[in-house]
């Protein structure tokens, strides 16, 4: 599993663009930039929708004042779901970037994948938030339980940066 001080591995994610799904390389999002990346176990799921995404909508202005160029939400879902979820939560309107890790490529590469078959979550992402500067992880807050959203919330990440 990745940790503070590690460089992010290369991976291709997908976002909804004006003309449909578009590939996005994680290195293009992080090179020479200060970026917050937070991940959730699933779009439209309880804690992810009611706590995690709203925490970054609430704190976006504070991240802006700290020089953060972009806040990215990643989930192992398809880009259509991520696009719809961004619209329904207000995340897109607030300026958050919703990226799909449809094949769990990025999530597995950083060692953050888990399975919870009883609730239908397979090859999903653990809940975390990180600050990345020029591709290097400078802060990483990983939740112990996928149902918790405390240290990985926007406020939790702000506390350590």
C-alpha positions in Angstrom: 0.0 0.0 0.0 1.2 3.5 -0.8 2.2 5.9 2.0 3.3 9.5 2.6 6.4 10.3 0.5 5.6 7.8 -2.3 5.0 8.9 -5.9 1.7 8.0 -7.4 1.8 5.3 -10.1 0.7 6.0 -13.6 -2.9 5.1 -14.3 -5.7 6.1 -16.6 -9.1 7.1 -15.2 -12.2 8.2 -17.0 -14.3 11.4 -16.7 -17.5 12.5 -18.4 -16.7 15.2 -20.9 -19.0 17.3 -23.1 -18.9 14.6 -25.8 -19.0 11.6 -23.4 -16.3 9.6 -21.6 -12.7 10.9 -21.8 -9.5 9.2 -20.6 -7.5 11.1 -18.0 -3.9 10.2 -16.9 -3.3 10.7 -13.2 0.1 12.1 -14.1 -1.5 14.9 -16.2 -3.7 15.8 -13.2 -0.8 15.9 -10.7 2.3 17.1 -12.6 3.5 20.5 -11.3 0.3 20.8 -9.4 -1.1 20.6 -5.8 -4.1 18.3 -5.9 -6.4 16.7 -3.3 -7.5 13.2 -4.2 -10.2 11.5 -2.1 -11.7 8.1 -2.8 -14.9 6.4 -1.8 -16.2 2.8 -1.9 -19.1 3.7 -4.2 -21.1 6.4 -5.8 -24.6 6.8 -4.5 -23.8 4.9 -1.4 -24.7 6.1 2.1 -21.7 7.7 3.8 -20.1 8.6 0.4 -23.1 10.6 -0.6 -24.2 12.1 2.8 -20.8 12.8 4.4 -17.7 12.4 2.2 -18.6 14.4 -0.9 -20.4 17.1 1.1 -17.3 17.5 3.3 -15.2 18.5 0.2 -17.9 20.8 -1.2 -18.0 22.5 2.2 -14.2 22.9 2.5 -13.3 23.7 -1.2 -12.7 27.3 -0.4 -10.3 26.5 2.4 -8.3 24.2 0.1 -8.3 27.0 -2.6 -6.7 29.3 0.0 -4.0 26.7 0.6 -3.1 26.6 -3.0 -4.8 23.4 -4.0 -5.4 23.4 -7.8 -8.0 20.7 -8.0 -10.0 18.3 -5.8 -10.6 14.9 -7.3 -13.0 12.3 -6.2 -12.3 8.7 -7.4 -14.5 5.7 -7.2 -14.6 2.3 -8.8 -17.6 3.0 -10.9 -18.2 3.8 -14.5 -17.9 7.4 -15.8 -21.7 7.6 -16.4 -22.4 6.9 -12.8 -19.7 9.3 -11.6 -21.1 12.0 -13.9 -24.6 11.6 -12.6 -23.4 11.4 -9.0 -21.4 14.6 -9.4 -24.5 16.3 -10.7 -26.9 15.0 -8.1 -24.6 15.8 -5.1 -23.7 19.3 -6.4 -20.0 18.2 -6.5 -19.6 19.1 -10.2 -21.3 22.5 -9.7 -18.9 23.1 -6.7 -15.9 22.5 -8.9 -14.9 19.0 -7.8 -13.7 16.6 -10.5 -15.4 13.2 -10.5 -13.2 10.4 -12.0 -14.1 6.8 -12.6 -11.6 4.0 -11.9 -13.8 1.6 -13.8 -11.4 -1.4 -13.8 -9.9 -0.5 -10.4 -6.6 0.0 -12.1 -5.5 3.0 -10.0 -7.0 1.7 -6.8 -5.2 -1.7 -7.1 -1.9 0.0 -8.1 -1.9 2.0 -4.8 -3.0 -1.0 -2.7 -6.4 0.5 -1.7 -8.7 -2.1 -3.0 -11.0 -4.2 -0.9 -14.0 -6.5 -1.3 -17.3 -6.6 0.7 -19.4 -9.3 -1.0 -22.2 -9.1 1.5 -23.1 -5.6 0.4 -22.2 -6.1 -3.3 -18.9 -4.2 -3.3 -16.2 -6.0 -5.2 -12.7 -4.6 -6.1 -13.8 -1.2 -4.5 -11.6 1.5 -3.0 -11.0 2.0 0.6 -12.0 5.5 1.9 -9.1 7.9 2.0 -8.0 11.4 1.2 -4.6 12.6 0.2 -2.7 15.7 -0.7 -0.4 15.2 -3.7 2.2 17.7 -4.9 3.8 17.1 -8.3 2.8 13.4 -8.1 4.2 12.9 -4.6 1.9 12.1 -1.6 2.6 14.6 1.1 -0.4 13.7 3.3 -2.5 10.6 3.5 -5.6 10.0 5.7 -6.9 6.4 5.4 -10.1 5.4 7.2 -10.0 2.2 9.3 -13.6 1.3 8.2 -15.2 2.0 4.8 -18.3 3.2 6.7 -16.4 5.9 8.6 -15.7 9.4 7.3 -13.7 11.3 9.8 -10.0 11.7 9.0 -10.7 11.3 5.3 -13.3 14.1 5.3 -12.3 17.5 3.9 -11.9 18.9 7.5 -9.8 15.9 8.4 -7.4 16.5 5.6 -7.2 20.2 6.3 -6.2 19.4 9.8 -3.0 17.8 8.6 -1.9 20.1 5.8 
